[in-house]
Amino acid sequence: MTVTFAQKLARLPQYEAGMHEDAAREALGSEDVVKLASNESPWGPHPAVIEAVAGAAKGLNRYPDQHSRRLRRRIAERFDTDPARVAVGNGSCEILLAAAEALCEPGDEILFAWPAFSIYPHLAALSGAREIRVPLAEGYVHDLDAMLAEVTAATQLVCVCNPNNPTGTHLPAERIAEFCARVPDHVTVVLDEAYIEFQTNDDPDATVDLLADFPNLVVLRTFSKVHGLAGLRCGYALCSAKFRGAVDAVRQPFSVNELAQTAAAEAILHADDVAERVERTIVERIFVAERLRELGLEPPESQANFSWIPLDDLDEAEVIRRLGEQGIVVRGGEGLGGPGHIRVTYGTRAQNVRFLDALAAAT
Ligand SMILES: *Cc1c(COP(=O)(O)O)cnc(C)c1O
């Protein structure tokens, strides 16, 4: 006899995150590595956040607040809602996984576009639900009509990634509102807005207003991207009190650690800093897009902090290898559901120039 593992293990896709910088240094045998592979911020956290984390470190002998009350209150104040309608998680990924576990029985259906965020297939594999992937439409955008056509009595969860990772495309809030109005009430719609701050189509909080109309809507956001806190893992959902209760029930009691709670509660106070980060990112977005076009590449218009670059007849693995030789780490489309592409996160200007020069040499 030998140990056996749960059957779902065989169903689980391999989640391969972008290479960690240390791993990249080791693999490339060089200290001089630029990581543009995980849509992180190139800028560290706000100084006040670093100070708050340092202060909180003294109290690490204690468990954190199980209910993350201060953080949830700050998020509620920021969005003018009730803390009962704010769920926080060890990254917004944890909320996604908990949502699937809390909503789905084996045989239920989880619907999402593809390619979209690479964690979505895990939700189905872990919960035993069936995944329904709906191909993106022309221009790498969500095909909301095609998604609606796939909704059945068995559909429990629909994930809409907007702006979409890995393609960077964004649908205006108006389109999301129309979609929500047509989705049946028994379906939970998770609007994954990890990059919403970076888009310029709408006021970033336009979709938050939809929560009043659609009790089955969940707006999911994160401190990992624009706030520069990916290393701490903290995300949140604006949702119904029922949804929050459900995701809390399926998770361990202290999933958001003290430093993450402290950092996020401070970061959310600095709206001006967020605006400045967004502005700097958009300057880089315009710069990178222009240079890519000069290279004859035609990425869809990005509304996020990364570009999705179709490589046409270039070989993806070869391009990644050549970039790697120059110390540039990007994500290949192959592992993200879109072979023949690369996804590159915008870094600082110097990093972007290095990437673009290396790409020019590789094309
Ligand atoms: C990065 C990202 C997240 C956020 O992940 P965290 O778990 O909060 O770090 C969520 N959704 C999408 C689409 C992302 O790209």
The ligand as an SDF file (V2000), in Angstrom:
LIG
                    3D

 15 15  0  0  0  0  0  0  0  0999 V2000
   -2.9280   39.8240  -10.0360 C   0  0  0  0  0  0  0  0  0  0  0  0
   -4.3380   39.4600  -10.2080 C   0  0  0  0  0  0  0  0  0  0  0  0
   -5.1690   39.2610   -9.1190 C   0  0  0  0  0  0  0  0  0  0  0  0
   -4.7030   39.5630   -7.7390 C   0  0  0  0  0  0  0  0  0  0  0  0
   -4.0650   38.5920   -7.1220 O   0  0  0  0  0  0  0  0  0  0  0  0
   -3.8030   38.6960   -5.5580 P   0  0  0  0  0  0  0  0  0  0  0  0
   -4.1750   37.3310   -5.1130 O   0  0  0  0  0  0  0  0  0  0  0  0
   -4.6840   39.7410   -4.9750 O   0  0  0  0  0  0  0  0  0  0  0  0
   -2.3590   39.0120   -5.4500 O   0  0  0  0  0  0  0  0  0  0  0  0
   -6.4990   38.9890   -9.3060 C   0  0  0  0  0  0  0  0  0  0  0  0
   -7.0040   38.9010  -10.5410 N   0  0  0  0  0  0  0  0  0  0  0  0
   -6.2460   39.1020  -11.6190 C   0  0  0  0  0  0  0  0  0  0  0  0
   -6.8600   39.0650  -12.9420 C   0  0  0  0  0  0  0  0  0  0  0  0
   -4.8870   39.3740  -11.4860 C   0  0  0  0  0  0  0  0  0  0  0  0
   -4.1450   39.5380  -12.5660 O   0  0  0  0  0  0  0  0  0  0  0  0
  1  2  1  0
  2  3  1  0
  2 14  2  0
  3  4  1  0
  3 10  2  0
  4  5  1  0
  5  6  1  0
  6  7  2  0
  6  8  1  0
  6  9  1  0
 10 11  1  0
 11 12  2  0
 12 13  1  0
 12 14  1  0
 14 15  1  0
M  END
$$$$
